[in-house]
């Protein structure tokens, strides 16, 4: 892969998925694409790139994004966010949402651990009131591979052991050797959908009360990040919360959001 070939492919990836790849990522990208190029019988990267441009089914882009993205996550990642969500955000929303329609969006759900963590927190809070409320949450990701894993809801014993013992009992069943499966009742509370944050128009009819989009904007350049934050603001209800990763920041001088605590912002 020459520098020119990589730059051309990187520009395509940025336009389609928002991911900003510098030349230092060339060998990594090349290594991840080798299998795809070989399986399709392409002799050069140019042939593969032309295949991407010509594909109208979307399958080539799905294959590409599955290859270049890293789905690294785990239950209760950055726990201070979940503490704040359960202790501050949910009580506030319970008092202020009068139609009993709670709308939470996990915008980059990866393999499902974050979405299921939120679902467990919501189920705990609404354990008595749940019959009166719609507490389903939306979990989206660009990777079909990650979504398929998330929808199965099967995790290793080591992953589940990090959760409170109460949750292990209430929300999981033992599944095969050294694995646990999310119980159907909780699984039904999470709606998984494929979605690209770079889509110009978001297809949501209603606004959200809380959006979690953590540890993905670090891959975007400043312009892409600002535009995405503006869209999040647009699709949040007044007073709604945005959670981003601890390694990410929003320019408070340029953003409309009010700062709440590290990596937590609120729409005025």
Buried (B, 14 or more C-beta within 10 A) or exposed (E): BEEEBBBBBBEBBBEBBBBBBEEEBBEEBBEBBEEBBEEEEBEEBEEBBEBBEEBEEEEBBBBBBBBBBEBEBBBBBBEEBBEBBBEBBBEEBBEEBEEEEBBBBBBBBBBBBBBBBBBBBBBBBBEEEEEEBEBBBBBBBBBBBBBEBBBBBBBEBEBBEEBEEEBBEBBBEEBEEEBBBBEEEBBEBBEBEBBBBBEEEEEEEEBBBBBBBBBBBEBBEEEBBBBBBBBBBEBBBEEBBBBBBBEBBBEEEEBEBEEBEEBBBBBE
